Amino acid sequence: MERKPTYEELAARVRTLETMLEDESRVVQWKILGLLAEAWDRDGPPGIVENRDLAKALHLGTAAVAVALKTLWTLGITDHDTMGYASYLTPKGYAIAKGQHRDIPLSEQVKNAKD
């Protein structure tokens, strides 16, 4: 007879899965920051890139990129065109992207960044 997991075991599994998703989300956010910083350096500020091009470069769906961009936009690191089809770094976002302090949460870096 198969034993059913306890509530505590299920809760632990959920926490593990949530942590994995958060880690993956941070990786995607940093990859987006890197691509936008490259566009800034190559094309000059603000280095606008279409969201579908970001998705293509990252081998992700546009929905996954949109979720990451929404988080970055909420933090004030990125902005987008009026239609929401292309994104770019804010000056604060560029400084954070170039700093590459991946061990510090982005929200903390935004608080400590100079305007």
Residue pairs with C-beta under 8 A, 6 or more apart in sequence:
5 13
25 67
25 68
25 71
26 102
26 106
28 58
28 60
28 64
28 65
28 68
29 68
29 71
29 72
29 106
30 102
31 58
32 54
32 58
32 65
32 68
32 69
32 72
32 78
32 87
33 72
33 77
33 78
33 89
33 93
33 96
33 97
34 97
35 49
35 54
35 57
35 58
36 47
36 49
36 54
36 78
36 87
36 88
36 89
36 93
36 94
36 97
37 47
37 89
37 94
37 97
37 98
38 47
39 47
39 48
39 49
39 88
40 46
40 47
40 88
40 89
40 94
41 47
45 91
45 94
46 79
46 88
46 89
46 90
46 94
47 88
47 89
47 94
48 81
48 86
48 87
48 88
49 86
49 87
49 88
50 85
50 86
51 62
51 65
51 66
51 69
51 80
51 84
51 85
51 86
51 87
52 62
52 85
54 65
54 69
54 87
55 61
55 62
55 64
55 65
58 65
69 78
69 80
69 87
72 78
72 93
72 106
73 79
73 80
73 87
75 106
75 107
75 110
76 90
76 92
76 93
76 110
77 89
77 90
77 92
77 93
77 96
77 97
77 106
77 110
78 87
78 88
78 89
78 90
78 93
79 87
79 88
79 89
79 90
80 86
80 87
80 88
81 87
89 97
92 110
92 113
92 115
95 113
95 114
96 106
96 109
96 110
96 113
99 109
101 109
